Amino acid sequence: MGRRVALVADNSTLRLLNAASVYELAQAALSAGDSLVRTVLTDLSDETVAYGAVYSGASEWSILPCFHHPEEPARCLVSGTGLTHKGSAADRQAMHVVAEAGLTDSMKMYRWGLEGGRPPAGEVGVAPEWFYKGRGTILRAHGEPLVVPSFGEDGGEEAEIAGVYIIDQAGHPRRVGMTTANEFSDHRLERRNYLYLAPSKLRTCAIGPELAIDPSFGSVRGVVAIERAGERIWSKEIATGEEHMCHSLANMEHHHFKYEDHRRPGDVHIHFFGAAALSFGEGVQLEEGDVMMVAFEGFGRALRNPIRMEPREPKVIEVRPI
């Protein structure tokens, strides 16, 4: 069988391509100076697979993250932009507010985005919050568990859309597409102090199951839900896209790729655009086996991932001299 790319022909059928990865197709399109859509259509085979069986885990085929660096996972940088939606800013404000302190730094940064995060074309706007998530080894696919490590305090969904990028041979960032994503963070750790934001992000995360090429990102409606023992215990309708964010897509992309080290030819970037709602912000405590579901209109089937808790037996990592 090996590894193959598949095109969603309709809601029930996947049509296999000859290529083994979307990275391979993106590189082929760049080399030929052609669009990714045409490159995909010319690579189609006659083989088909039942989508429902693959999606439910009942097929010999399984779903991988919809984009990654197939040869060197460490050349995939996973990162994100925070405080782009009012909901996330409000949740962060509630985490850190002190009665006499007024606005937290989080809400101040969100307001800076409202004032200067959508500059005219060709101009640079105010920088958004940026965070490092990890390398490509942390990416998980639809159906795979997201893990709370033994030293972690919590794990909670962050329903987002992520941008998928490759750096061409001239060092220019090229957007491959966008995908449904679950950024998954340790909100209890972050709540202790906002300076713990960085380590709270160092967790597995999920993208897929589908990659949308050149989707509309004006106003995207969706839903996020938590299921426990087959019952939905929490859900919320959400909206993302530029109409619902304090930063434009161009401004977020500029401030990510302005760094020279983020423009190394051949590298891959998965960049999360921010969440509009968190179950943690409404008092939901996720448990072992809970299933997190994220779905956005126009981005294919829902992304579903169970949560797995490692035993709380943290081990000291000993460093030895050479």
N, C-alpha and C positions, 0 to 999 in steps of 0.2 A: 504493500500500500504506500508506505512512505508518507511524505508531507505534501499537501497540495493546497492551492488556493481555490476557492469556490465562489461563483457568482450566484447571488440570490435571484433565481429566475422568476419565481413567484413564491407565495407564502408557504408552499409545500415542497418545492423542488430546488435543489442546489445543482448548478452545472459546474463541473470541474474544469479548471484550467490546467495547462501543462506546467505552469510555473509552480515552484515549491514555496514561494513566499511573496508577499506584496512588496517587500523590499526589492526583490529581484525585478519585479515588474516596474517599480518606480525608477530603478536604475536604468532599465531598458528604455523607458520613455525619455529619460533625460539624455541618454546617449544618442537616441534617434531624433531628438528635438521634437517629439510628438507628445500628444496629450496622454494622460494615464488612462482615460476612458477608451480611447482608440487602441491603446496597447493591450488593455484587458480584452476587448472584443476580438482582437486578432489572435489571442492566445487560447480561446475557448476550445475545448474538446467536445466530443459527443457524449461523454460519460455524465450521468446524473446520479444524484443521491437524494434519498428522502430526507428533507430538512427536519421534519418533526422527530424522526428517530435520532438524528444526530443531536438535536437540541435537548432532547429528554435524556440522553445518555444511553439509549437503547440500541445504538449502532456500533459497528466495529470502528467507525470513524469517531473522532472526538474533536472538539473545538479548541483551538489555541488562541492566545491573545491576537486580536485582529491585526496588530502590527508590532514588529520587533526587529532587532538586528539579528539575523539568523546565524551569523558566524561568531560575533563577538558581543554578547549581551552587555558587557561593560561599556560599549560604545553607544548605548541608549541611555540618555539622561531623562529621568522622570522628575517633573517639577510642577509647580502650580502658582496661580495667582489668587490671593485671598482678598476678602472684604470687597468683593465686586458686586454683591447683592445685598440689599437692605436686610434680608432675613439673616444672613450670616453675620453681618455687622451687629445686628440686634442681639443675636445669640452670644457673640463674643462680649458685647457690652454687659450682658447679664452675668456672664461668667466672672468678670473682673471689676464690676462697678463697686465703689465704696460710697456710702450714703453722702458724704460731704465732698466727694471728689468731682462731681459733675460728669462731664464726658470723659470716657476712657480714651487712651491713645488709639484703640481700635476704631471707635466711632469718629474720632478726629480724622483718621486716615480715610475712612469711608467718605466723610464730607469733603476731604481734599479731592477724592475721585469725582464726586458730584460737581465740584467747581472746575476741575481741570483735567478730567480723565477722558474727555471726548474732544480733542483738539481738531481744528480744521485740517483738511487733507494737506499733507506736506509739513505739518508742524508737530513738535514733540509736546505731549501733555505730561501731566504729573505722573510720577512713577507709582505703580500699584505695589501692594505687598507682594513679595515673592518668596517662595520656599522651595527647598530641595527635598525631594521625596526619596530618591534612591536611584539605582541603576536598573537596567532591564531585567535583572534577576528577580526583582520584586513583583513583576507583572504576573497577574493571574488571569485565567480565562473564565468565561461563563461556566458556572457549575463548580468551579474549584473553590475550596475554602479559603477565607481570609483569616489570618491567624493573629490572635493576641498572644505575644510571646510571654514566657514565664515571668519576665520582669515588668511586663506591661500592667497598667492599672485598669485598662478598659479598651474597648474597640467599638467604634460606631461608624455607621454609613455616612458618606457625603456624596449625595447624588449630583453628578455633574456631567457636562460634556467636556471632552478632552480633544485638543488639537493634536494632529499627528504630522510630524515634519521630517524631512530629510535634508541634509546639506549637500548641495551639488558641488561639482569639482571646482567651481570658481569661488566657493565659499559663500554662496547665497542660500539662505533658508528657503525651502520650497514646501508649501503645505500639501500634504498628500490627501488629507481629508479630516474628518472628525468622527468621534465615536462616543457612545454611551459609556459612562465610567462611574466607578465607585472608589472615591479617593481614600476612604477608610483611615480614621485617625484615633488617637488616644485622647479623648476629650477630658477625661478626669485628670490626666496629667497636666494638660494645658490649663485647666481651671485652677490648679494650684498657683500658677504664676504665668503671665503671658510670655516670660522669657523661656518657658518650657515648650513654646510652640514648635521650635525646630525638632527636638527629639520626639514630640508627639506625632510628627509626620512620618517618622521612619518606620513604616509598616508596609506589609503587602497591600496591593491595590489591584483592582480589576478593570479591564476594558473589554468592549465588545458586546455581544458576539459579532456585530457587523460593523464594517467601516463604511461610512457614507462619504462618497467622493463629491466634493464641491456642494455641500448641502446649504440650504437656507439657514442663516443664523441671525435673522432679525428678531423673531419672536418664536420660541420653541416651547410648547406645552408638554408637560410630563407628569409622572406620578412616582412617588417613592413609597415603599411599604416595608413593613417588618412582619414576617410570618413565624408563628411558634406552634409546633405540633400540628401543622396544616391549617391553622387558623390565623387570619390577619388580625394582629393586635394593634397596629398603628398604620396609618397611611395619610398621605397629604398630596394634594395637587400642587404642582410647582411650575414655575416658568423661568426660562433662561433665554439667553440671546441678547443681542445688543440693546434692544428696547427695554430690557429689564436690568441692565447693568450700568454702573457708573463709569466704566471704562469702555472705550471702543475696542473692537478686536484688533485694529491696527495699532492702537496704543499699547495693548498688552503684548502683542508680538514684538513691537519695537523694543520695549524694555526688557524682553527676554533675550532677544538676539543682538542687542547692542554690544554685548560682551564678546570679544574676539574668540575666546575659548569656546563659545557656544556656536561657532560657525566653522567647525573643522569638517572638511570635505568627507563625506561618507557617514558621518554621525547621524543618529536618529534621536528625535526629541518627542516625548509624550508630555504635553503641558495641559494641566487641569485649569479650567476657567472659573471655578468657584461654584459653591452650593447656595441654594436659596432657602433650604430648610434642613434641620437636623432633628432626628427623633430624640437625641440627647437633650436638645434645648427644650423639649416638652416632657422631660422626666422619664423617658423610656430607658431602661437598663437592659442591654442585650445579653443573652445567655447562650451557652453552648448549644449549637444546633439550630439557632434562629437563622432564618433565611432573609437576606436583604434583597429587595427587588427594586430596580431602577428602569424606567422606560420613558422614552421621549418620542413624540410624534415625528415621523420622517427619518428615524434612525434605526428602524428594524425591530426585531424582537427584543423583549426585555432582557436585561442583564440580571442574573440571579446567582447569588453566592451565599453559602452557609458560613457561619462564623464558628471558628474552632478555638478553644481556649487551651493553651498549654498548661500543664500543672504548675502551680505557683511555687516552684522550687528553684528560684534563681541561683545560678552557679557563678562563682567568681571566675572571671577570665584572667588567668595568670599570664603575665608577660615575662618571658625569660630572655636573658642576654644571649647573644650568639657566642 
